[in-house]
């Protein structure tokens, strides 16, 4: 019995020794990691933005900015006009009218984010968040003094990015609304008081939305009599004021005569009849960032494994260690 206890004590002693030594080594490596291997850090350029911003790149590619030089409507008009260089001032990045060369085709990151900070990504990329940046290309009168700058939105310091997604260049999407809906849900998101009674109105009952009246969409008929709401490259009015001209597009026959509310149905979009409903830019869910670096292992785990190995080794070596100890003790007594 005594011999078994002595062997167990030897095994436990070895186990504790191995566990303690392993724990000390593991903690020392955790507290003082080896210096990183010196590697050349590539310079940050506009070509490698996608390395960190894959979700932004995906959104940009499907939007009008990413397709500024490949959009078939633009290419048709541009070719018909003899490919004037003036168009590339906005449809290309860094276009030089003297040389006729551009840094890149389409509206790229550099068009809005420039210059790259020396220590990016520690410092964020610069961007002008005021409407002035968009106004460099979107210089139509509808975005100038007679419209946008006269609107209540502008006077309340709202910027273009309040309603427009900065990378898809389309309208922002309210969570839970269908992609086929127009931008009226954005209006309702702020103008809650104005929207209290509208859903029960006659206009709402026949499919009229905020956008139809407040953004001046051209409502009419095409060559085959179908409703033609808005075509490509036709921007809406940006002062957001419902005008008499807009009312007359549907109610011209009612002016100065007994009203017939049913005439408002003239602007209802009949999907079943084949009328093309303008589709907003799809929204791509940003791809979450992932990492392939393994999580650090706790030093206690290493120590536990070493302790178990020491215990097993101690049980195996205990008889030989005990015999050697006794032989040494007997020699000493002699």
N, C-alpha and C positions, 0 to 999 in steps of 0.2 A: 504493500500500500504506500509506504513511504517512498519507494522507488518510483512509483507512478506519479506521485505528487511532485517529486523532484524533476522528473522529465517534463511534466506539464509546466512547471515554473520556468524551465529552460526555454520551452517553446514560446511561452508568453513574453519572456524577456527578449527573444529574437524578434517576435512580432512587434513589440513596442519600439524596438530599435529601428527596424525597417520603416515602420509607419512614421516615426518622428523624423527620421532623416529625409524621407520623401516629402513630408509636409514642409520642412525647412527649405528644401531645394525648390519646390513648386512656388512657395510664397516669395522667395527671392527673385524668381524669374518673373512673377506677376508684378512685383513692385518696381523692378528695374528692367523693363523690356529692352532687348538689344536695339541699338540704333538702327533706323531703317536704312536699307540699302540705297545708296545714292543712285537715282535714276533721272534721266532727263525728262523734265515736265514739259509736255507739248504746249506751245503757245495757244491761247484761246483765240479762235477765229470764228467768223460767221459760218464757216463750213462745218464746224463740229458742234454747233448749238444742239443738234439733234441727239448728240451723245447723252445729254442730261435732260432734254426737253422733248422726248418722243411724243408725249400726248399733245403738246403744243404744235409740233410738226404735223401730226395727223389732222388736227383741227384746221390748221392753216392751209393744207393742201386741198381741202374740199371747199374752201371759201373763195370768193371773188378775188381777193388779193393774191392768193397762191396761183390762181388761174388767169391772172391779168393779161398775160401774153399768149394764152392758149385757148381762151374762151372763144367758141366758134362765132358768136355774134360779133364780138370785137374784131376777130380776124377778117370776117366778111366785110365789115364796114371799112376797116383799115386798108385792106387790099383794094376795095373799090375806089378809095381816095388816093391810091398811089403810095401807100405806106409812108405817110408823113412822119418825120422824126419828132414833131411836137407831141404826138400821142405817147411816145416812149418816155417822155418826161415824167409821166405819172404811171405808165404801165410797165416800166422797167426801173431798176434800182441804179442810181448813180449814172444816169445817162448824160453824156457830154455832147451837146449839139455841134461842137466844132469837129470832133473826130467821128461822131456818129456811133460811138461805142458806149456800152453800158457795163457796169460791174456784174450785174446779174439780170436775167429776164424775170419779170414779175415783181411784185411788191414783197421783198424779203425782210428778214429781221432787221437788216441794216437801215431800212427805210424809216423805221420808227425807233430803233434802239441804236444810238450812236453818240459818242464813240465807245468802244469796249473799255471798261476800267482796267487799269494795269493789274489789279489784284482780284479780278473777277475769278471765281464766284463769291469771294468774301464780300465784295461790294456788288450791289445789284446793278443790272443794266439800266442806263438812264432812259427815260421816256417822257415826252411832253404830254401830260394828261389833259391839257386844255384843248378846246375845239380848234385852236389854231393849227395844230398838227394835221388833223383831218382836212382842214380848210385849204391846205396847200394844193391838194388835188381836187377835193370836192368843193370847187369854187363857184358852182352854179349860184344864181341869185337866190335860190330857195334855201341856201345855207348862209347867205350873206345878210346885210342889214335889213332888207325888206321882208325877210322871213325869220330865219332862226334867231338872229340877234334881237328881233322884236318880240320874240315869244316869251311867255311867262316862265318857261323852262330855263331859258338862257339867263333871265333876270334873277333866277334862284340859284345860279351858279351850277346848274346841271351840266354835265359833260356828255359827249357822245356815248361814252362807255356805260352810262347808266342804262341805256336801252340796247346798245349794240355790243355783241361779243367782240372783244378786241382782236381775237385771232381767227374766228370764222368769218368776221365782218358781216355776220347776219344778225338777226334779232336774238336777244336772249330768250331763253325758254323757262317759263315758270314750271317748277317741279309739279308733275302730275297732270299737266295739260298735254293734249295730243299734238304731235308734230304738224298735223294738218291745220291747226288753228292759226289765225292771224295774230298780230301783235297786240290785240285788244286786251288780252289778259295782263299785259304789262301795265296798261292804263289803269285797269281795275285794281292793280296791286297798290297804287298810290291814291287814286281818286275814289276811295271807298264811299264817300258821301254822295258823289255824283252817280254812283252805280247802284244806289239803294233802290231806286224806282225804275231804272232802265230795263231790267230783265222782264218787267211786266208791261212794258210799252208796246205799242203797235209796231214800231220800228224793229224792236228786238224779235217780235213774233214772226216777222217775215225775213229774218236773217241779216238785218243791218247791224253793223258793228261800229265801234269807235273809229276804227281805221277808215271806214267808208266815208265818213263825214268830216273828220278832223284832219285827215292827211291828204285830202284832195285827190283821191284816186280817180282816174279818168274812166268813168262808167259810160259805156256805149255799146254798140253792136258791131260785130265784124262783118265781112262780106257775105256770110251765110246766115246772119241774123242772130248769132250767139253772143252772149254777153262777153265783152272784152274789158276786164278790169285793169290789169297792169301788165305791161310787157317788159322784157329784159332791158336794163339800162335806163329805165324811166323812174326817177326818184320822186317820192311824194313831197308835198309841201311840208315845210318844217316850222311853220308858226302855230300849227295845231288849232287854228281858229276855223270853225265851220262857216263857210261863206254862202252867200245867196246863190252863187253860180253852182255850188255843189247841190243845193236843194233843187235847183231848176233842172238838173240832169234827170231827175225822176218825177218832179212835180211841175213840169212846165205847163201841162194842160190844166193844172188846178189853180194857177195864179189868177186872182180876181174872179174866181168862180167857186160855186159850192164845192167844198172839199170832198175828196173821195180817198179815204185812207188806204184803200186797197191798192192804190197806185204805187205805194211804197214797195209792193212786192216785185216791182220791176228790177230791183237790184238783188233779189234773192238768187243765190247760186244754186242751180238745179244740178246736183251731181248726177242724178239718174239720166238727165237729158244730154250728158256728154260735155257739159261746160267745163273747161279747164280751170281748176282752182289753183291759184298760185301757191307753190310749195315753198315753205321757208327752208333755210339752210339746215340740214340735219345736224343734230348735236351729238358729238362723240364723247362718251364718258372718258375723262382722263384716265390714263393707265397708271395705277399706283406704282410708286417706286419700290423696287425690291433689291435686295443685296444678296450676293453669294458668299459673303464672308461668314465662316462658322462662328458660333457663339463661344466665348471662352469657357473652359472647363474649370470647375471649382477645385482648388488644391486639396480640399478634404476628400474628394473622390479618389485622387491619386493615393493619398495617405491610407485610405481604407483598403484599397486593393493591395498596397504594399504590406499592410498589416496582416491581411489574410494569407498572403503568400509567405510572410515570415512565420506565421503560426503553423502553417502546413510544413514548411521546411524545418521548423524547430521540432515538431513531433517526429519527423523522420531522423533528424540528426541527434536527437536527445540521447539515445543509448550510447553512441560513440563519444559524445561530449562528456557524458557522465563517466564513462570508462576511462577516458583520458584524464578527467579531473581526479579520479581516485588513484590512478597510477602515479600522477604527479604528486599527490598528497602523500602516498606511501613512500615514494623516493625521498621526499623531504624529511619524513619522520626517521628514515634510516640514517 
